[in-house]
Structures are given as C-alpha cells and as structure tokens.
Amino acid sequence: MVSYGVLAKKTGGAIIITASHNPGIWNGFKYKDEYGSSASDEITSKVVGFINKAYDAGKVDRLSLADAKKQGLVVETDLDPVYFEQIARLVDLDGLRRSKLKLVIDPMYGVGAGYLKKILSGGTTELIEINSERNPLFPGIRPEPIGPNLGRLSAAIKEHKANVGLATDGDADRMGIVDEKGNFITQLQVFALLCLYLLEVRGERGPIIKTLTTTSMAYRLGEIYKVPVYETAVGFKYVAPLMRSENALIGGEESGGYGFRGHVLERDGILANLYFLDLMVKTGKNPSGLIDYLYSKVGPHYYRRVDIKFPEAERQSIIGRVRDKPPKTIDNVRVLKVDTTDGFRFNLADNSWLLIRFSGTEPLLRVYSETDSPERAERIIKLGREMAGV
C-alpha cells in the first residue's frame, strides 16, 4: 500500500519501517524509489552516504512529530482509499464476494490485519480471520507465511471445513496458501499457479521474471504459452527493474513475494491472495485440484528447503568445500551446469536442481531442491548438506 502510494501521490519515494517476516527486534528501513519499487543498491548506498556524512558533521536536526507538522514537514494521509480503488481495477471483487466460499485469513499479527476481510466482506463469501490484531511481538509464531509457521491456519481450516487459507507476513508483501485439507501449498507451486492464472484464465501475455530460487515450472509454462522467462539473482530489487524494462506480466520470488503488471512493481501479498482466490473461483477448483491441474500441464515438481544456522567463522570453509569439489552427478543424474550467480546451483540433466547459498538477511545457510518427487527432493537436500559439510 505504501509502495503504491508513491505512484498515487506522485512522491519521490517512500520509507517503510519493518522487520518484514522477522521478529520486531529486526526492525529496519525499506526504502522505495520513485517507482514504488525496492531501491537499488546504488540508491541505498547514496542514502547511507548522506546519513553518514550528516552524522560525521554533527548536523542532525531533531524535531518532534508535532513540530514537524507545524512546519509543514510532515503531512498525514490515508492511503486506504486509493489502494482499494486500485485493487478494484485489477480483480473482480464482486465475483469474489459472491463466491460462497469459506475462507480462513491469517495476517499473522501483521499490518495486513483486516484488509482481506474488509475487501471481501458484503457478499456470500464466509470470512474467518485468525491472529487478526496487530502485535509486533507476533506471540507464538514467526510471521513468515511458510508451512512450519502456519499450523494455526491449518487447524482452523480443518475445524471450519474451509475451502482455503490465505496468509500474509508481517508487512504483508508476502503471501502463503494452505489448501482445503490443511496442507501448505509451497511458494513455488503458488508462483506457477499465478502464472497459469494470468496466462490461461485471464488470457494475458508477457514475460515472466523469476529469481534463481524460484520454480523451473515457469520455463515450462513459458514454452506452453509462448512467453519468455527471465531469471535474476535473489531479491525483488533485481526483479522490479527487469519487470519495468520488459513490461513483464509477473515477477516472483521463492520467499512468497509476487509483483504484477498494471500495479506498483513491488511485492503485494494482498493482491496475490486475491488473484489466487480469483483463480479458484474462475476454475471452480479447490487448491489441491489446482495443483493437479498444474501438474497435468507441466509435470510433477516438488520443492524442499532447509535453513541451517552456522558459525560465521565457518563461512569461507563452507564456500570452499562446495566450490572446490563440484560433483559430476547428484542422485545418479548428470550435472549439466553450475550457476554461481547467487551461491552454487547445480542444474541436472532431468531438470532437477540443487542450490546452496547464504541468506542475504539472516545468519543462515540455505539448501534448496526441486525435482519430480518428494523423496528425491529430500535425498538431494541431504546430498547438498553433505557437500557443504553442515
């Protein structure tokens, strides 16, 4: 909403103070450029330079909020109306409100609390919201909408016999889906389904932008619908410029953040959830049925990721072990290519892949795999851990 506010209010940028999907003690600044997108490293480096220069010179003026308002330096505004108008232009809200579906909504105590419920109220759709008060302590959960953190949502779906669970993270730029059986739909599956929705249900065409940790199903969909697919390093600051230059249809990250053409080029968990819901309504399928339909087109794809804490002193040793002894085969399948754009990704001859990389925001080593069965995904993860020695 703040990102879209940059476009709606024609401002020079925006600042969001957030810990994103992390506990509140991780609070930091997200800076948005004049397009409302995540600022590039070039821009943020300049901002940091100005801050350091001001501190070094001792020229830091401090004003109370009341005094800043009196001087006209701060003007308060409500971005809800312009954001809701934009959402109504992008998706058939009346159709969603009349869908007669039963939804469980989990904003995970974050700033998205109340928004999906407000947008979808007023029809035959039944709405149940949990973890709905804003609470920066995120009691009992970590506000990242992935399987291990959505136990309450899964339980609520089973209890209420709901059709789907919709989640957003702490600052509501990511989304998560739990199916009618209480099973988590992975971020890679959701991204492929959103691509399918735009290409098939809405009949739109345009490039797909994916980060290297996102599903290879995007390539198969690109072949089927004859649209190009571009890959970037991890981070929406790399996705957004390419979306702009290529007039891309969608851009997505493995983290569950997706951006769309015709909107601000930034991740939007609220809109992504609405698009997923519209896919369900337009096809008449529950989430598990959508996965079956997706796999009928692109074949089965299963994803696994593990996050491993490691002593910082071991970082270079881990890199050395993976870099210096690259395998020729993984799980008895030939390695076709080793991509070092961001970490070490091993592309296999059967289109499976293994990625070993360090998190850019947390002291974690991440090991990813995508392949044709859950068992193989687990085996490839184990082999990746053995390669890294963790």
PyMOL commands that set and color helices and strands:
alter all, ss='L'
color gray80, all
select helices_A, chain A and resi 2-9+24-26+41-57+65-70+80-90+93-97+115-120+147-149+151-160+187-201+217-225+236-246+269-283+287-298+312-324+374-388
alter helices_A, ss='H'
color red, helices_A
select strands_A, chain A and resi 14-18+28-32+102-106+126-129+164-168+175-178+184-185+208-211+229-232+250-252+258-260+302-309+329-330+333-339+344-348+353-358+364-371
alter strands_A, ss='S'
color yellow, strands_A
deselect
rebuild
show_as cartoon
